[in-house]
Amino acid sequence: MAIFPWSSIGQQGSPFVLIFDGLGMPGAASVLNIIVISATISAINSDIFGAGRMMYGMANEGMAPKSFLRIASNGVPWMTVIVMAVALLGAVVLNYLIPERVFVLIASLAAFATIWVWLMILLSHFAMRRSLSVQERENIRFPVPFWPIAPVVTLMFMALVIGVLGAVAETRLALIAGLIWLIILTVIYFWRIKKRPVNITLEHTES
């Protein structure tokens, strides 16, 4: 941020590559470009595996289409891999249609998703603490430092980030898309998931 204009980041390629190129080191920029591409491919591979397994687990619990339970002979849930591949192709289409905006759009969507996940974790922690008795709270082995001030400040910071996403014109579309997606998931949850009886199977082992 100190050696490259922040307003140009994401518009002309990788900021790390542009920095070396601006310093007159095109060779270093090319090497770094190869490293960035390799890291990106590795991240895509891990995301396909992680998201595929997550969708398989959700389908196994009735929270996703049953077609996601289809497994290849080697144990890979191939249907979820296909879904992830289609999503990646969608990003390629966006890169073709709006190349000057796709980086900010995808980065904003990722930021919203990350903030929302951590927001839910914090709220779940608050709910968990409220469900504990005074004695149970005193016996927590890993207490949160500066409770409850630190979590409250963190919640305020996350709310600020979400507000900034909506205030900036370039990232507002990502916020709107994220909120619409959450509304869709909420409707599906109350329509299909919450009404289902919960089947809990307890296995007892004797030694």
C-alpha positions in Angstrom: 0.0 0.0 0.0 3.0 2.3 0.7 4.7 1.8 -2.7 1.8 1.2 -5.1 -1.3 3.3 -5.5 -4.2 1.6 -3.7 -6.7 2.9 -6.2 -5.0 0.8 -9.0 -4.9 -2.5 -7.1 -7.0 -5.1 -8.9 -7.3 -3.2 -12.1 -4.1 -4.1 -13.9 -3.3 -7.5 -12.5 -1.7 -8.8 -9.3 -0.4 -6.0 -7.1 2.7 -8.0 -6.2 3.6 -8.5 -9.8 2.9 -4.8 -10.6 5.2 -3.7 -7.8 8.2 -5.6 -9.1 7.4 -4.5 -12.6 7.3 -0.9 -11.5 10.7 -1.3 -9.8 12.2 -2.3 -13.1 12.5 -6.0 -12.3 10.3 -7.7 -14.9 12.1 -11.0 -14.4 11.2 -11.1 -10.7 7.6 -10.1 -11.7 7.4 -13.1 -14.0 8.7 -15.5 -11.4 6.2 -14.1 -8.8 3.4 -14.3 -11.4 4.1 -18.1 -11.7 4.1 -18.4 -8.0 0.8 -16.5 -7.7 -0.8 -18.7 -10.4 0.5 -21.9 -8.8 -0.9 -20.8 -5.4 -4.2 -19.9 -7.0 -4.5 -23.4 -8.6 -3.6 -25.0 -5.3 -6.3 -22.9 -3.5 -8.9 -23.8 -6.1 -8.1 -27.5 -5.7 -8.5 -27.3 -1.9 -11.7 -25.3 -2.2 -13.2 -27.9 -4.6 -12.3 -30.7 -2.2 -13.5 -28.8 1.0 -16.7 -27.4 -0.5 -17.5 -30.7 -2.2 -17.1 -32.6 1.1 -19.2 -29.9 2.9 -22.0 -30.2 0.3 -21.9 -34.0 0.6 -22.2 -33.7 4.4 -25.1 -31.3 4.1 -26.9 -33.6 1.6 -26.3 -36.5 4.0 -28.1 -34.5 6.7 -31.0 -33.5 4.4 -29.8 -29.9 4.0 -28.8 -30.2 0.3 -30.1 -32.0 -2.8 -29.8 -35.8 -2.5 -27.9 -35.8 -5.8 -24.9 -34.5 -4.0 -24.6 -37.9 -2.3 -23.5 -39.6 -5.6 -20.0 -41.0 -5.1 -17.5 -42.3 -7.7 -15.8 -45.6 -7.3 -12.8 -44.0 -5.6 -14.9 -42.3 -3.0 -15.0 -38.8 -4.5 -18.5 -37.1 -4.4 -18.4 -36.4 -8.2 -21.6 -34.4 -8.3 -20.4 -31.8 -5.9 -17.2 -31.5 -7.9 -19.2 -30.8 -11.1 -21.2 -28.1 -9.2 -18.0 -26.5 -8.1 -16.6 -26.6 -11.6 -19.7 -24.9 -13.0 -19.3 -22.2 -10.4 -15.7 -21.7 -11.5 -16.8 -21.4 -15.1 -19.3 -18.8 -14.0 -16.3 -16.8 -12.7 -14.7 -17.1 -16.1 -17.8 -15.8 -17.8 -17.9 -12.8 -15.4 -14.2 -12.2 -16.2 -15.1 -12.0 -19.9 -18.2 -9.8 -19.4 -16.9 -7.4 -16.8 -13.1 -7.8 -16.6 -12.6 -4.4 -15.0 -15.0 -5.2 -12.1 -14.8 -8.9 -11.6 -11.8 -8.8 -9.1 -13.5 -6.3 -6.8 -16.9 -8.2 -7.1 -15.5 -11.6 -6.2 -13.2 -10.2 -3.5 -16.2 -8.3 -2.0 -18.3 -11.5 -2.1 -15.6 -13.4 -0.3 -15.2 -10.6 2.3 -19.0 -10.6 3.0 -19.0 -14.4 3.3 -16.0 -14.4 5.7 -17.5 -11.6 7.8 -20.8 -13.3 8.0 -19.3 -16.6 9.1 -17.3 -15.0 11.9 -20.3 -13.0 12.8 -22.4 -16.2 13.3 -19.5 -17.7 15.3 -19.4 -14.8 17.7 -23.2 -14.7 18.1 -23.2 -18.5 18.7 -20.6 -18.0 21.4 -22.7 -15.3 23.1 -25.7 -17.7 23.0 -23.5 -20.5 24.4 -22.3 -18.4 27.3 -25.8 -17.3 28.1 -26.9 -21.0 28.4 -24.2 -21.8 30.9 -24.7 -21.5 34.7 -22.5 -19.2 36.8 -20.5 -22.2 38.0 -20.0 -23.5 34.4 -18.8 -20.0 33.3 -16.2 -20.0 36.1 -14.9 -23.4 35.1 -14.3 -22.5 31.4 -10.8 -23.7 30.6 -10.2 -21.2 27.8 -11.8 -18.0 28.8 -12.1 -15.2 26.2 -9.8 -12.2 27.1 -11.6 -9.0 28.1 -15.1 -10.7 27.9 -17.5 -9.4 26.9 -15.9 -6.1 25.8 -13.6 -7.7 23.2 -16.3 -9.7 21.4 -18.7 -6.7 21.4 -16.0 -4.5 19.8 -15.4 -7.3 17.3 -19.1 -7.4 16.4 -19.1 -3.6 16.0 -16.1 -3.8 13.7 -17.7 -6.5 11.5 -20.9 -4.4 11.3 -18.7 -1.5 10.2 -17.1 -3.6 7.4 -20.6 -4.7 6.2 -21.6 -1.0 6.3 -18.6 -0.1 4.2 -19.5 -2.8 1.6 -22.8 -1.1 1.2 -21.5 2.4 1.2 -18.9 1.9 -1.6 -20.5 1.7 -5.0 -18.0 -0.9 -6.3 -18.8 -3.4 -3.5 -22.5 -2.6 -3.0 -23.6 -5.3 -5.5 -21.7 -8.0 -3.5 -23.5 -6.9 -0.4 -26.9 -7.0 -2.1 -26.1 -10.5 -3.6 -25.0 -11.8 -0.3 -28.2 -10.6 1.5 -30.4 -12.1 -1.2 -28.5 -15.4 -0.8 -29.1 -15.3 2.9 -32.8 -14.6 2.5 -33.1 -17.6 0.1 -31.3 -19.8 2.5 -33.5 -18.6 5.4 -36.6 -19.3 3.4 -35.4 -22.8 2.5 -34.5 -23.5 6.1 -37.9 -22.6 7.5 -39.7 -24.2 4.5 -37.8 -27.5 4.3 -35.3 -28.1 7.1 -36.8 -26.9 10.3 -40.0 -28.8 9.9 -38.2 -32.1 9.7 -37.9 -34.3 12.8 -34.5 -34.6 14.2 -33.2 -38.2 14.3 -30.4 -38.7 16.8 -28.8 -42.1 16.9 -26.8 -42.9 20.0 -24.3 -45.7 19.8 -23.3 -47.4 23.0 -20.2 -49.5 23.2 -19.4 -51.9 26.0 -15.9 -52.8 27.0 
